[in-house]
Amino acid sequence: MLLRRAIGNLLDNAIDFSPEGGAIVVTLTPRGRTIDVAVRDHGPGIPDYADDKVFEKFYSLARPHSQRKSTGLGLPFVREIAALHGGRITLRNADGGGAIAVLSLPRGA
């Protein structure tokens, strides 16, 4: 149940930051003893000044279309769930624009 919510949070972020009609790509990639769940959006990406802050509780970036901010609890929640399952979460800008969140989990989690 917690993993579903974590992946749901990643999808919610991708939707919030994608342009209307933009594609969100979800991939599952086995890597030895882990499985990577990657969620890519085609939004503006992560500004340099926010790289170190996006996993801090209550830190939130304005959504590009509405300028609204979230509670800032989604990505910290995903990080906690990943750690509870022996995994990790990374977030980076994608080549060609957008961002990619990768939830890496041990098989069987």
ChimeraX commands (.cxc) that place a marker at each C-alpha (Angstrom):
marker #1 position 0.00,0.00,0.00 radius 0.5
marker #1 position 2.76,2.47,0.88 radius 0.5
marker #1 position 4.62,1.77,-2.35 radius 0.5
marker #1 position 1.45,2.53,-4.32 radius 0.5
marker #1 position 1.14,5.86,-2.56 radius 0.5
marker #1 position 4.81,6.64,-3.20 radius 0.5
marker #1 position 4.44,5.93,-6.92 radius 0.5
marker #1 position 1.17,7.88,-6.90 radius 0.5
marker #1 position 3.02,10.88,-5.46 radius 0.5
marker #1 position 5.60,10.67,-8.25 radius 0.5
marker #1 position 2.82,10.54,-10.83 radius 0.5
marker #1 position 1.02,13.49,-9.20 radius 0.5
marker #1 position 4.21,15.54,-9.40 radius 0.5
marker #1 position 4.74,14.61,-13.04 radius 0.5
marker #1 position 1.17,15.65,-13.86 radius 0.5
marker #1 position 1.51,18.93,-11.93 radius 0.5
marker #1 position 4.70,19.91,-13.75 radius 0.5
marker #1 position 3.82,18.70,-17.25 radius 0.5
marker #1 position 2.34,20.99,-19.87 radius 0.5
marker #1 position -1.27,20.31,-20.78 radius 0.5
marker #1 position -1.34,17.36,-23.17 radius 0.5
marker #1 position 2.29,16.51,-22.31 radius 0.5
marker #1 position 3.42,12.91,-22.05 radius 0.5
marker #1 position 4.36,11.22,-18.80 radius 0.5
marker #1 position 6.47,8.13,-19.27 radius 0.5
marker #1 position 6.65,5.36,-16.66 radius 0.5
marker #1 position 9.20,2.58,-17.05 radius 0.5
marker #1 position 10.13,-0.46,-14.96 radius 0.5
marker #1 position 13.70,-1.64,-15.39 radius 0.5
marker #1 position 15.19,-4.68,-13.63 radius 0.5
marker #1 position 18.79,-4.07,-12.56 radius 0.5
marker #1 position 20.28,-7.12,-10.89 radius 0.5
marker #1 position 18.74,-7.30,-7.44 radius 0.5
marker #1 position 16.75,-4.10,-7.81 radius 0.5
marker #1 position 13.93,-2.77,-9.93 radius 0.5
marker #1 position 13.82,0.88,-11.00 radius 0.5
marker #1 position 10.47,2.59,-11.37 radius 0.5
marker #1 position 11.11,5.76,-13.40 radius 0.5
marker #1 position 8.57,8.54,-13.90 radius 0.5
marker #1 position 9.47,11.17,-16.49 radius 0.5
marker #1 position 7.63,14.38,-17.20 radius 0.5
marker #1 position 8.24,16.92,-19.95 radius 0.5
marker #1 position 7.87,20.03,-17.82 radius 0.5
marker #1 position 10.42,22.74,-16.99 radius 0.5
marker #1 position 12.74,20.49,-15.00 radius 0.5
marker #1 position 14.30,21.24,-11.63 radius 0.5
marker #1 position 15.91,24.67,-11.19 radius 0.5
marker #1 position 19.54,24.54,-10.04 radius 0.5
marker #1 position 18.72,26.33,-6.80 radius 0.5
marker #1 position 16.24,23.60,-5.82 radius 0.5
marker #1 position 18.42,20.52,-6.46 radius 0.5
marker #1 position 19.37,20.10,-2.80 radius 0.5
marker #1 position 15.98,21.12,-1.40 radius 0.5
marker #1 position 13.36,19.01,-3.20 radius 0.5
marker #1 position 13.51,16.23,-0.59 radius 0.5
marker #1 position 13.21,18.61,2.39 radius 0.5
marker #1 position 9.90,18.59,4.23 radius 0.5
marker #1 position 7.67,21.55,3.36 radius 0.5
marker #1 position 9.83,22.69,0.42 radius 0.5
marker #1 position 7.74,23.12,-2.72 radius 0.5
marker #1 position 8.19,24.60,-6.17 radius 0.5
marker #1 position 5.40,26.57,-7.79 radius 0.5
marker #1 position 3.51,24.60,-10.42 radius 0.5
marker #1 position 4.27,26.17,-13.81 radius 0.5
marker #1 position 0.66,26.63,-14.92 radius 0.5
marker #1 position -1.05,27.71,-11.72 radius 0.5
marker #1 position 1.89,29.03,-9.63 radius 0.5
marker #1 position 0.35,27.09,-6.73 radius 0.5
marker #1 position 2.58,25.22,-4.33 radius 0.5
marker #1 position 1.97,21.88,-2.69 radius 0.5
marker #1 position 2.45,20.98,0.97 radius 0.5
marker #1 position 6.03,19.94,0.24 radius 0.5
marker #1 position 5.49,16.53,1.81 radius 0.5
marker #1 position 5.25,14.30,-1.30 radius 0.5
marker #1 position 8.92,13.75,-2.14 radius 0.5
marker #1 position 10.02,13.46,1.51 radius 0.5
marker #1 position 7.28,10.82,1.91 radius 0.5
marker #1 position 8.57,8.94,-1.15 radius 0.5
marker #1 position 12.12,9.07,0.26 radius 0.5
marker #1 position 10.93,7.65,3.61 radius 0.5
marker #1 position 8.97,4.85,1.94 radius 0.5
marker #1 position 11.94,3.98,-0.27 radius 0.5
marker #1 position 14.21,3.79,2.78 radius 0.5
marker #1 position 11.71,1.62,4.68 radius 0.5
marker #1 position 11.85,-0.86,1.79 radius 0.5
marker #1 position 15.65,-0.77,1.47 radius 0.5
marker #1 position 15.54,1.43,-1.63 radius 0.5
marker #1 position 16.19,5.01,-2.66 radius 0.5
marker #1 position 14.73,7.81,-4.75 radius 0.5
marker #1 position 16.62,10.10,-7.10 radius 0.5
marker #1 position 15.40,13.08,-9.09 radius 0.5
marker #1 position 17.24,14.73,-11.96 radius 0.5
marker #1 position 16.66,16.78,-15.06 radius 0.5
marker #1 position 16.15,14.79,-18.24 radius 0.5
marker #1 position 18.02,15.34,-21.46 radius 0.5
marker #1 position 15.74,17.37,-23.69 radius 0.5
marker #1 position 13.74,18.85,-20.80 radius 0.5
marker #1 position 11.61,17.67,-17.96 radius 0.5
marker #1 position 12.54,15.66,-14.91 radius 0.5
marker #1 position 12.97,11.99,-14.11 radius 0.5
marker #1 position 12.24,10.50,-10.68 radius 0.5
marker #1 position 13.67,7.03,-10.18 radius 0.5
marker #1 position 12.49,4.86,-7.31 radius 0.5
marker #1 position 14.99,1.98,-6.93 radius 0.5
marker #1 position 13.74,-0.93,-4.85 radius 0.5
marker #1 position 15.11,-4.35,-3.99 radius 0.5
marker #1 position 13.23,-7.12,-5.75 radius 0.5
marker #1 position 10.48,-8.47,-3.56 radius 0.5
marker #1 position 9.84,-5.13,-1.83 radius 0.5
marker link #1:1,2 radius 0.2
marker link #1:2,3 radius 0.2
marker link #1:3,4 radius 0.2
marker link #1:4,5 radius 0.2
marker link #1:5,6 radius 0.2
marker link #1:6,7 radius 0.2
marker link #1:7,8 radius 0.2
marker link #1:8,9 radius 0.2
marker link #1:9,10 radius 0.2
marker link #1:10,11 radius 0.2
marker link #1:11,12 radius 0.2
marker link #1:12,13 radius 0.2
marker link #1:13,14 radius 0.2
marker link #1:14,15 radius 0.2
marker link #1:15,16 radius 0.2
marker link #1:16,17 radius 0.2
marker link #1:17,18 radius 0.2
marker link #1:18,19 radius 0.2
marker link #1:19,20 radius 0.2
marker link #1:20,21 radius 0.2
marker link #1:21,22 radius 0.2
marker link #1:22,23 radius 0.2
marker link #1:23,24 radius 0.2
marker link #1:24,25 radius 0.2
marker link #1:25,26 radius 0.2
marker link #1:26,27 radius 0.2
marker link #1:27,28 radius 0.2
marker link #1:28,29 radius 0.2
marker link #1:29,30 radius 0.2
marker link #1:30,31 radius 0.2
marker link #1:31,32 radius 0.2
marker link #1:32,33 radius 0.2
marker link #1:33,34 radius 0.2
marker link #1:34,35 radius 0.2
marker link #1:35,36 radius 0.2
marker link #1:36,37 radius 0.2
marker link #1:37,38 radius 0.2
marker link #1:38,39 radius 0.2
marker link #1:39,40 radius 0.2
marker link #1:40,41 radius 0.2
marker link #1:41,42 radius 0.2
marker link #1:42,43 radius 0.2
marker link #1:43,44 radius 0.2
marker link #1:44,45 radius 0.2
marker link #1:45,46 radius 0.2
marker link #1:46,47 radius 0.2
marker link #1:47,48 radius 0.2
marker link #1:48,49 radius 0.2
marker link #1:49,50 radius 0.2
marker link #1:50,51 radius 0.2
marker link #1:51,52 radius 0.2
marker link #1:52,53 radius 0.2
marker link #1:53,54 radius 0.2
marker link #1:54,55 radius 0.2
marker link #1:55,56 radius 0.2
marker link #1:56,57 radius 0.2
marker link #1:57,58 radius 0.2
marker link #1:58,59 radius 0.2
marker link #1:59,60 radius 0.2
marker link #1:60,61 radius 0.2
marker link #1:61,62 radius 0.2
marker link #1:62,63 radius 0.2
marker link #1:63,64 radius 0.2
marker link #1:64,65 radius 0.2
marker link #1:65,66 radius 0.2
marker link #1:66,67 radius 0.2
marker link #1:67,68 radius 0.2
marker link #1:68,69 radius 0.2
marker link #1:69,70 radius 0.2
marker link #1:70,71 radius 0.2
marker link #1:71,72 radius 0.2
marker link #1:72,73 radius 0.2
marker link #1:73,74 radius 0.2
marker link #1:74,75 radius 0.2
marker link #1:75,76 radius 0.2
marker link #1:76,77 radius 0.2
marker link #1:77,78 radius 0.2
marker link #1:78,79 radius 0.2
marker link #1:79,80 radius 0.2
marker link #1:80,81 radius 0.2
marker link #1:81,82 radius 0.2
marker link #1:82,83 radius 0.2
marker link #1:83,84 radius 0.2
marker link #1:84,85 radius 0.2
marker link #1:85,86 radius 0.2
marker link #1:86,87 radius 0.2
marker link #1:87,88 radius 0.2
marker link #1:88,89 radius 0.2
marker link #1:89,90 radius 0.2
marker link #1:90,91 radius 0.2
marker link #1:91,92 radius 0.2
marker link #1:92,93 radius 0.2
marker link #1:93,94 radius 0.2
marker link #1:94,95 radius 0.2
marker link #1:95,96 radius 0.2
marker link #1:96,97 radius 0.2
marker link #1:97,98 radius 0.2
marker link #1:98,99 radius 0.2
marker link #1:99,100 radius 0.2
marker link #1:100,101 radius 0.2
marker link #1:101,102 radius 0.2
marker link #1:102,103 radius 0.2
marker link #1:103,104 radius 0.2
marker link #1:104,105 radius 0.2
marker link #1:105,106 radius 0.2
marker link #1:106,107 radius 0.2
marker link #1:107,108 radius 0.2
marker link #1:108,109 radius 0.2
view
